[in-house]
Amino acid sequence: TTDPTTALTTALLDRDWTYTNPVRTERQWRSQIHEVASPDGRLYVDASAFPDGHMIARLSADAVRTDPGRTPAWMADLHEVPLAVALAAVRAAADSGNSPHPIVVAVTAALAGHGWTQYPDITERGCLLQREWQSPDGTRSVRWNPADQDDEGGWSVDREGPGDGETHASQHTPAAVITALALTD
């Protein structure tokens, strides 16, 4: 069988992604590090394969500064999801443009359109601390923690069953990537 790092990088290379650096070995952890970029150079996947077959992978985009505005950098972990989900997140990132809607509004609309339930917000002294949604079957949830003076905030997608685990994404990760991580089987 193919290890997860090889499966992910091979699938991306088949979609015209390219290596940005030669595969190298990190001596302390004995991991092989694969760094690939999308054909347009906007997106990156860094995947580390460990001797035990475990993988750590991250999809990211650099900040883009153009007049009159900017698009902040973002990232999403891919190692706690099945390959099909990781590839759906990559496709969503490649297809997503600058949405005219704030990320939270777009995620809320997408999840509601698939029957997800939004729980009451968790607040403290009038400040929003967490917003959470749960899938209709109760096997998945999405949490958003807004940034504050002490924390950058971000997203978590929890999945139960095959490919279970908690996936983290940064505050500015596109809504399409968050929803792909949540909705893809």
C-alpha positions as CSV (number, residue, x, y, z in Angstrom):
1,T,0.0,0.0,0.0
2,T,1.0,3.6,-0.6
3,D,1.9,5.7,2.4
4,P,-0.2,8.9,2.9
5,T,2.5,11.3,2.0
6,T,3.2,9.5,-1.3
7,A,-0.5,9.3,-2.1
8,L,-1.0,13.0,-1.5
9,T,2.1,14.2,-3.3
10,T,1.5,11.9,-6.2
11,A,-2.1,13.1,-6.6
12,L,-0.9,16.7,-6.6
13,L,1.9,16.0,-9.1
14,D,-0.7,14.4,-11.3
15,R,-2.6,17.7,-11.2
16,D,0.5,19.6,-12.4
17,W,1.8,20.6,-9.0
18,T,5.6,20.7,-8.8
19,Y,8.2,20.2,-6.2
20,T,9.6,23.5,-4.9
21,N,12.6,21.8,-3.2
22,P,14.1,18.4,-3.5
23,V,12.7,15.8,-1.1
24,R,14.9,16.0,2.0
25,T,15.3,14.1,5.3
26,E,15.0,15.9,8.6
27,R,17.6,14.1,10.7
28,Q,16.2,14.7,14.1
29,W,12.8,13.2,13.4
30,R,13.9,11.0,10.5
31,S,11.1,12.4,8.4
32,Q,11.1,13.0,4.6
33,I,9.9,16.4,3.8
34,H,8.0,17.0,0.5
35,E,7.2,20.6,-0.6
36,V,5.0,21.1,-3.6
37,A,3.3,24.2,-5.2
38,S,0.2,24.6,-7.3
39,P,0.7,25.3,-11.0
40,D,-0.1,29.0,-10.5
41,G,2.3,29.2,-7.5
42,R,-0.4,30.5,-5.1
43,L,-0.8,27.4,-2.9
44,Y,1.7,25.1,-1.2
45,V,1.5,21.7,0.5
46,D,4.3,20.7,2.9
47,A,4.1,17.0,3.8
48,S,6.4,15.1,6.2
49,A,6.5,11.3,6.1
50,F,7.7,9.7,9.2
51,P,9.3,6.2,9.4
52,D,6.2,4.8,11.2
53,G,4.0,5.8,8.2
54,H,2.5,8.8,9.9
55,M,2.2,12.0,7.9
56,I,2.0,15.7,8.8
57,A,0.7,17.9,6.0
58,R,-0.3,21.5,5.6
59,L,-2.0,23.4,2.8
60,S,-1.1,27.1,2.8
61,A,-1.1,30.3,0.9
62,D,1.2,33.3,1.3
63,A,-0.1,36.8,1.9
64,V,-0.8,38.7,-1.3
65,R,-0.5,42.5,-1.2
66,T,-2.0,44.3,-4.1
67,D,-3.5,47.8,-4.4
68,P,-6.0,48.6,-3.1
69,G,-6.0,45.7,-0.6
70,R,-4.4,42.5,0.6
71,T,-5.2,38.9,1.1
72,P,-3.8,37.5,4.3
73,A,-1.8,34.3,4.5
74,W,-3.6,31.2,5.7
75,M,-3.1,27.5,6.4
76,A,-5.1,24.3,6.9
77,D,-3.8,21.0,8.3
78,L,-4.5,18.0,6.0
79,H,-3.0,15.1,8.0
80,E,-6.1,14.2,10.1
81,V,-8.4,13.6,7.1
82,P,-8.7,10.9,4.4
83,L,-6.9,11.5,1.1
84,A,-10.2,12.3,-0.7
85,V,-11.0,15.1,1.9
86,A,-7.5,16.5,1.6
87,L,-7.7,16.6,-2.1
88,A,-11.2,18.3,-1.9
89,A,-9.7,21.0,0.3
90,V,-6.9,21.5,-2.2
91,R,-9.4,21.8,-5.1
92,A,-11.5,24.2,-3.0
93,A,-8.5,26.4,-2.3
94,A,-7.5,26.4,-6.0
95,D,-11.0,27.3,-7.1
96,S,-11.7,29.8,-4.4
97,G,-11.3,33.5,-5.2
98,N,-11.8,36.4,-2.9
99,S,-15.3,35.9,-1.6
100,P,-17.3,39.1,-1.2
101,H,-18.6,37.6,2.1
102,P,-16.7,37.3,5.4
103,I,-15.5,33.8,5.9
104,V,-17.7,33.1,8.9
105,V,-20.8,34.2,7.0
106,A,-19.9,32.0,4.0
107,V,-19.2,28.9,6.2
108,T,-22.5,29.5,8.1
109,A,-24.4,29.6,4.8
110,A,-22.7,26.5,3.4
111,L,-23.2,24.4,6.5
112,A,-26.8,25.5,6.9
113,G,-27.4,24.6,3.3
114,H,-26.4,21.0,4.2
115,G,-28.6,20.9,7.3
116,W,-26.0,21.6,9.9
117,T,-27.1,23.0,13.3
118,Q,-25.5,26.1,14.7
119,Y,-25.2,26.1,18.5
120,P,-25.7,29.2,20.6
121,D,-22.5,31.3,20.6
122,I,-20.2,31.0,23.6
123,T,-19.5,34.5,24.9
124,E,-17.9,36.1,28.0
125,R,-18.6,39.7,29.0
126,G,-20.2,40.4,25.7
127,C,-17.2,39.0,23.7
128,L,-17.7,36.1,21.3
129,L,-15.4,33.2,22.3
130,Q,-16.6,30.4,20.1
131,R,-19.2,29.5,17.4
132,E,-19.9,25.9,16.6
133,W,-21.9,23.9,14.1
134,Q,-22.7,20.2,14.0
135,S,-23.5,17.9,11.1
136,P,-27.0,16.4,10.9
137,D,-25.7,12.9,11.9
138,G,-23.6,14.3,14.8
139,T,-20.3,12.8,13.5
140,R,-18.7,16.1,12.5
141,S,-18.4,19.6,14.0
142,V,-16.9,22.9,13.0
143,R,-15.7,25.4,15.6
144,W,-14.6,29.0,15.0
145,N,-12.7,30.9,17.6
146,P,-12.3,34.6,16.6
147,A,-9.0,36.3,17.1
148,D,-8.5,38.5,20.2
149,Q,-5.6,40.3,21.9
150,D,-4.2,37.0,23.2
151,D,-4.8,34.5,20.4
152,E,-4.9,34.5,16.6
153,G,-8.1,32.4,16.6
154,G,-8.9,29.9,13.9
155,W,-11.0,27.0,12.9
156,S,-11.3,23.3,14.0
157,V,-13.1,20.6,12.1
158,D,-13.7,17.4,14.0
159,R,-14.6,14.1,12.3
160,E,-15.6,10.8,13.9
161,G,-15.3,7.4,12.2
162,P,-12.9,6.6,9.3
163,G,-10.3,9.4,9.0
164,D,-11.4,10.8,12.4
165,G,-9.5,13.5,14.1
166,E,-9.3,17.2,14.6
167,T,-8.1,19.4,11.7
168,H,-7.0,22.9,12.4
169,A,-7.0,25.9,10.1
170,S,-6.1,29.5,10.5
171,Q,-8.4,32.5,10.9
172,H,-8.1,33.5,7.2
173,T,-8.5,30.1,5.6
174,P,-11.0,30.4,2.8
175,A,-14.6,29.3,3.5
176,A,-14.4,26.9,0.6
177,V,-11.6,25.0,2.3
178,I,-13.3,24.9,5.7
179,T,-16.5,23.6,4.1
180,A,-14.6,21.0,2.0
181,L,-12.9,19.7,5.1
182,A,-16.3,19.5,6.9
183,L,-18.6,18.2,4.1
184,T,-16.4,15.9,2.0
185,D,-16.7,12.1,2.7
